Amino acid sequence: MIKSIRDVLGSKGEQVFSIGADETVYKALQLMATENVGALLVMDQGQVAGIITERDYARKVILEGRSSLKTDVRNIMTTKVLYATPEMSVEEGLALMSDKRCRHLPVFEDRKLVGMVSIGDLVKAHVAEKDFMINQLEHYILGS
């Protein structure tokens, strides 16, 4: 039964995709498409400088008439990066994402990046946990 963000990372893996702040938005979009992810951490001199998401692209490039080939990631990235810790419960992660209207959370442990979870990862874990609980209750009620 999955209960924590650490459990989610254990089942999905700890791989995090990132891009440099000076790279073009176009290159970021290519990487997101290749890796089938909706967000990349933005790195600058070995530190997390922000996050770039499909939402950033839609709102800050397309709607503002910018060119993804000419715009640097640093110009559209979100600099206030929300994060989770491995000890957080799946429910706490979902509540944070819902409250702050974000879909991706990097996971830090002792200031070290250890993974990234999406809202889809957490919903999947939450549903699996509820399915397990329902199954256990059905077996209990039926006496099997």
Backbone bond lengths (Angstrom), bond angles and torsions (degrees), N, CA, C in turn:
res aa  C-N    CA-C-N  psi(-1)  N-CA   C-N-CA  omega(-1)  CA-C   N-CA-C  phi
1 M - - - 1.448 - - 1.529 108.12 -
2 I 1.320 117.36 128.89 1.458 123.09 -178.61 1.525 108.61 -87.08
3 K 1.312 115.89 128.22 1.457 120.30 -178.59 1.516 114.00 -124.06
4 S 1.315 117.44 -33.10 1.458 120.29 -173.16 1.528 111.63 -120.83
5 I 1.321 114.72 167.64 1.459 121.06 174.99 1.534 109.47 -60.21
6 R 1.327 117.17 -36.38 1.465 120.65 177.35 1.537 110.55 -58.79
7 D 1.325 116.73 -41.36 1.462 121.25 178.52 1.530 110.97 -63.64
8 V 1.316 116.30 -40.38 1.470 120.76 178.74 1.522 109.45 -62.90
9 L 1.335 116.80 -46.26 1.467 120.12 178.60 1.519 111.07 -62.52
10 G 1.321 116.92 -35.86 1.465 120.86 178.19 1.500 112.68 -62.57
11 S 1.337 116.93 -33.72 1.464 119.58 -179.10 1.528 112.91 -88.98
12 K 1.329 118.14 -31.96 1.470 120.06 -177.18 1.523 113.31 -96.41
13 G 1.319 116.49 -20.63 1.453 120.49 -177.05 1.510 111.51 103.20
14 E 1.315 115.76 164.01 1.462 121.32 -174.35 1.525 113.50 -106.63
15 Q 1.315 117.55 9.70 1.458 120.62 -177.04 1.522 111.37 -66.12
16 V 1.326 115.36 132.02 1.453 122.42 177.82 1.521 107.78 -124.73
17 F 1.304 116.59 131.29 1.455 121.12 178.01 1.519 108.63 -97.73
18 S 1.331 114.85 138.54 1.459 119.37 -177.31 1.521 110.19 -140.95
19 I 1.327 113.68 168.00 1.461 121.20 179.78 1.526 107.98 -146.22
20 G 1.303 116.18 154.01 1.460 120.72 177.74 1.517 111.52 -75.15
21 A 1.315 116.00 149.52 1.460 121.59 -179.05 1.527 112.59 -63.95
22 D 1.345 116.96 -25.39 1.465 120.56 -178.21 1.523 113.82 -91.00
23 E 1.314 117.13 -0.23 1.468 120.39 177.17 1.525 109.60 -75.42
24 T 1.325 116.25 162.26 1.461 119.66 179.57 1.523 110.41 -79.81
25 V 1.305 114.99 155.81 1.459 121.18 175.52 1.525 109.38 -60.70
26 Y 1.329 116.68 -36.20 1.457 120.65 178.91 1.533 110.52 -58.69
27 K 1.321 117.06 -44.79 1.457 120.68 178.95 1.531 110.84 -63.67
28 A 1.324 116.34 -37.78 1.469 120.37 176.87 1.530 110.48 -62.82
29 L 1.322 116.62 -43.11 1.469 120.70 179.03 1.530 111.21 -64.28
30 Q 1.324 116.36 -39.80 1.466 120.13 176.95 1.527 110.58 -60.21
31 L 1.321 117.11 -45.44 1.462 121.07 -179.47 1.529 111.18 -65.12
32 M 1.332 116.61 -42.12 1.465 119.57 177.42 1.523 110.62 -60.22
33 A 1.323 116.87 -42.88 1.468 120.51 -179.93 1.520 111.29 -66.60
34 T 1.322 117.30 -44.45 1.463 121.55 -179.59 1.524 111.43 -61.36
35 E 1.314 117.06 -42.26 1.464 121.88 -175.77 1.530 112.79 -92.70
36 N 1.327 116.45 -1.82 1.465 122.29 178.73 1.531 111.70 56.52
37 V 1.333 115.58 48.96 1.461 121.96 177.37 1.526 109.00 -125.99
38 G 1.317 115.94 159.33 1.453 120.79 -178.29 1.514 114.32 -104.01
39 A 1.351 116.23 1.85 1.460 119.30 -178.99 1.522 110.18 -156.05
40 L 1.324 114.83 152.03 1.463 122.15 175.53 1.520 108.33 -131.61
41 L 1.311 116.07 140.69 1.458 118.39 170.50 1.523 107.39 -74.30
42 V 1.306 115.95 144.23 1.459 121.46 179.11 1.520 107.68 -104.41
43 M 1.322 114.98 123.40 1.466 121.44 -177.57 1.524 110.07 -107.72
44 D 1.330 114.89 141.18 1.453 121.22 176.24 1.525 106.94 -141.95
45 Q 1.309 116.73 115.52 1.463 124.15 -177.89 1.533 111.82 53.94
46 G 1.323 115.30 43.91 1.455 121.74 175.34 1.517 115.45 78.62
47 Q 1.312 117.73 3.58 1.464 121.90 -179.51 1.526 110.11 -118.15
48 V 1.325 116.05 151.78 1.457 120.31 175.29 1.522 108.21 -71.13
49 A 1.329 115.59 119.39 1.461 121.53 -179.02 1.523 111.91 -103.34
50 G 1.336 116.05 -18.46 1.457 119.90 -177.94 1.514 110.69 172.97
51 I 1.312 113.95 -166.10 1.456 121.72 177.48 1.520 106.97 -140.97
52 I 1.318 116.59 141.33 1.460 121.31 175.29 1.520 107.45 -118.57
53 T 1.315 114.89 131.42 1.458 121.39 -177.13 1.520 110.67 -126.35
54 E 1.303 114.80 167.31 1.471 119.63 175.24 1.523 110.18 -59.11
55 R 1.321 117.03 -33.45 1.460 121.26 178.31 1.531 110.65 -65.12
56 D 1.342 117.13 -41.29 1.470 120.29 176.51 1.523 110.12 -58.27
57 Y 1.327 115.85 -43.88 1.461 120.27 -179.98 1.527 110.74 -61.34
58 A 1.319 116.17 -49.24 1.466 119.84 -176.81 1.527 111.70 -61.83
59 R 1.308 116.90 -42.70 1.463 120.52 -174.40 1.517 114.61 -85.18
60 K 1.329 117.27 -31.37 1.463 119.81 -171.85 1.521 114.40 -108.55
61 V 1.322 117.15 -7.70 1.465 120.02 176.24 1.530 108.70 -116.11
62 I 1.305 116.53 -65.33 1.466 120.66 -176.25 1.534 111.60 -58.60
63 L 1.328 116.71 -54.09 1.461 119.54 -175.36 1.528 113.36 -70.13
64 E 1.328 117.55 -19.72 1.465 120.24 178.81 1.526 112.28 -100.38
65 G 1.335 116.60 5.14 1.455 120.69 175.96 1.521 114.86 70.38
66 R 1.303 117.69 23.70 1.465 121.31 178.02 1.523 110.47 -83.55
67 S 1.313 115.41 166.48 1.455 121.98 176.21 1.524 109.24 -103.15
68 S 1.322 116.69 127.39 1.465 119.61 178.51 1.526 111.37 -68.38
69 L 1.326 117.31 -22.18 1.466 121.11 178.11 1.527 112.31 -76.98
70 K 1.325 116.86 -22.20 1.461 120.40 -175.47 1.527 113.87 -112.62
71 T 1.298 117.23 -8.17 1.464 120.94 -176.95 1.523 110.15 -98.10
72 D 1.326 116.56 130.30 1.460 121.25 176.75 1.524 110.17 -79.09
73 V 1.311 115.08 150.18 1.458 122.27 178.69 1.529 110.68 -55.55
74 R 1.327 118.08 -41.06 1.461 121.32 -177.32 1.527 112.69 -58.36
75 N 1.340 116.86 -23.92 1.461 120.89 -177.82 1.521 114.08 -80.24
76 I 1.328 117.39 -14.25 1.472 118.81 -179.24 1.523 113.38 -128.20
77 M 1.334 117.79 -6.34 1.460 119.94 -176.27 1.532 110.83 -66.48
78 T 1.312 114.83 157.04 1.453 121.66 172.94 1.523 106.85 -88.10
79 T 1.319 116.62 122.25 1.464 119.34 -175.05 1.526 113.00 -90.22
80 K 1.311 117.49 -22.85 1.464 120.48 177.26 1.526 107.03 -87.92
81 V 1.317 115.74 97.22 1.463 120.95 -174.78 1.527 109.60 -94.88
82 L 1.311 115.55 114.30 1.458 120.63 172.39 1.514 107.68 -75.39
83 Y 1.315 116.93 152.80 1.462 118.89 -179.19 1.522 110.78 -147.38
84 A 1.310 114.08 164.62 1.463 122.13 176.09 1.515 108.67 -116.64
85 T 1.314 115.32 165.62 1.461 121.45 171.72 1.524 107.30 -115.53
86 P 1.314 117.69 156.39 1.466 119.66 -178.96 1.532 113.47 -60.34
87 E 1.321 117.46 -26.40 1.458 120.73 -177.99 1.519 113.53 -79.04
88 M 1.325 117.24 -15.20 1.466 119.65 179.41 1.516 109.80 -61.09
89 S 1.312 115.50 144.76 1.465 119.39 175.07 1.528 108.82 -77.36
90 V 1.306 114.42 160.93 1.464 119.82 175.96 1.525 109.62 -58.65
91 E 1.324 116.43 -41.37 1.465 120.74 179.98 1.525 111.58 -63.00
92 E 1.337 117.37 -39.44 1.470 120.64 177.64 1.525 110.62 -64.86
93 G 1.320 116.50 -40.70 1.465 120.47 177.45 1.518 111.54 -62.84
94 L 1.326 115.91 -44.14 1.470 120.16 178.56 1.525 111.14 -63.95
95 A 1.329 116.65 -40.64 1.463 120.28 179.35 1.532 110.81 -63.99
96 L 1.327 117.17 -42.23 1.466 121.05 178.32 1.522 110.69 -61.96
97 M 1.339 115.92 -46.94 1.466 119.56 179.78 1.523 111.67 -62.30
98 S 1.312 116.20 -41.95 1.456 120.82 -179.45 1.527 110.80 -66.35
99 D 1.324 116.59 -45.72 1.456 121.50 -178.19 1.528 112.04 -64.48
100 K 1.329 117.31 -41.20 1.461 121.95 -176.38 1.532 113.29 -96.07
101 R 1.319 115.86 0.63 1.466 121.91 178.13 1.525 113.01 54.98
102 C 1.319 114.93 51.69 1.463 119.61 175.80 1.524 108.83 -125.55
103 R 1.308 116.99 162.43 1.462 121.59 -174.68 1.526 113.68 -118.65
104 H 1.334 117.02 -5.35 1.465 121.09 -177.72 1.520 109.88 -140.55
105 L 1.328 115.27 137.16 1.457 120.73 177.35 1.518 110.33 -130.76
106 P 1.322 117.65 119.73 1.459 118.19 169.59 1.536 107.14 -68.56
107 V 1.315 115.72 153.66 1.459 120.85 -178.92 1.525 107.91 -116.48
108 F 1.334 115.46 122.95 1.460 121.74 -179.56 1.521 109.99 -117.06
109 E 1.323 114.65 138.33 1.455 121.16 173.97 1.523 107.21 -130.17
110 D 1.319 116.52 121.01 1.469 121.69 -176.98 1.528 111.15 52.16
111 R 1.321 116.21 45.72 1.476 124.04 178.63 1.533 113.94 66.53
112 K 1.324 116.42 10.43 1.465 120.62 178.54 1.524 109.17 -109.10
113 L 1.330 116.22 131.68 1.456 121.61 177.63 1.530 108.99 -69.16
114 V 1.333 116.63 123.30 1.464 120.26 -178.23 1.531 113.38 -119.90
115 G 1.335 117.51 -1.22 1.460 119.31 178.57 1.509 111.51 162.71
116 M 1.316 114.54 -174.76 1.467 121.94 178.20 1.517 107.18 -146.18
117 V 1.329 116.44 138.25 1.465 120.61 175.86 1.527 108.99 -122.56
118 S 1.309 114.75 148.06 1.454 121.01 176.19 1.522 108.62 -107.59
119 I 1.304 115.86 166.47 1.454 119.51 177.42 1.537 109.63 -61.97
120 G 1.338 116.43 -33.44 1.469 120.00 177.30 1.522 111.91 -63.61
121 D 1.334 117.14 -40.18 1.469 121.32 177.40 1.525 110.46 -60.30
122 L 1.331 115.88 -44.53 1.462 119.91 -176.17 1.518 112.12 -73.43
123 V 1.319 117.65 -37.81 1.466 120.45 176.57 1.529 109.79 -63.40
124 K 1.317 116.81 -43.63 1.470 121.21 178.53 1.531 110.57 -58.97
125 A 1.335 117.21 -44.75 1.464 121.25 179.34 1.522 110.98 -65.88
126 H 1.319 116.57 -40.32 1.468 121.76 179.85 1.532 110.60 -63.47
127 V 1.311 116.34 -45.37 1.473 120.72 178.94 1.526 110.64 -63.98
128 A 1.323 117.34 -42.11 1.462 120.66 178.86 1.521 111.09 -61.56
129 E 1.322 115.99 -39.96 1.467 120.42 179.06 1.530 110.37 -65.13
130 K 1.320 116.89 -43.24 1.468 120.81 179.55 1.531 110.69 -67.35
131 D 1.322 117.85 -40.33 1.465 121.07 176.95 1.521 111.02 -60.32
132 F 1.336 116.34 -41.78 1.460 121.06 178.15 1.528 110.27 -61.33
133 M 1.325 115.93 -45.45 1.453 120.73 -179.12 1.534 111.26 -63.42
134 I 1.315 117.03 -43.24 1.470 121.55 178.33 1.518 110.24 -61.98
135 N 1.320 116.41 -43.84 1.463 121.05 178.93 1.530 110.66 -60.29
136 Q 1.324 117.20 -44.13 1.463 121.41 179.22 1.529 111.10 -63.27
137 L 1.320 116.85 -42.43 1.465 120.59 178.83 1.530 111.85 -65.32
138 E 1.328 116.18 -40.03 1.475 119.57 177.35 1.518 110.91 -61.91
139 H 1.313 116.93 -42.91 1.476 120.33 178.50 1.525 111.22 -64.91
140 Y 1.308 116.68 -37.00 1.448 121.31 179.12 1.538 110.49 -66.96
141 I 1.335 115.66 -47.22 1.468 120.81 -178.29 1.526 110.95 -64.35
142 L 1.313 116.06 -42.31 1.476 120.94 -178.82 1.514 112.15 -79.48
143 G 1.307 117.25 -9.88 1.455 120.90 178.40 1.521 114.04 71.22
144 S 1.317 117.25 27.78 1.475 119.54 178.75 1.483 112.31 -109.94
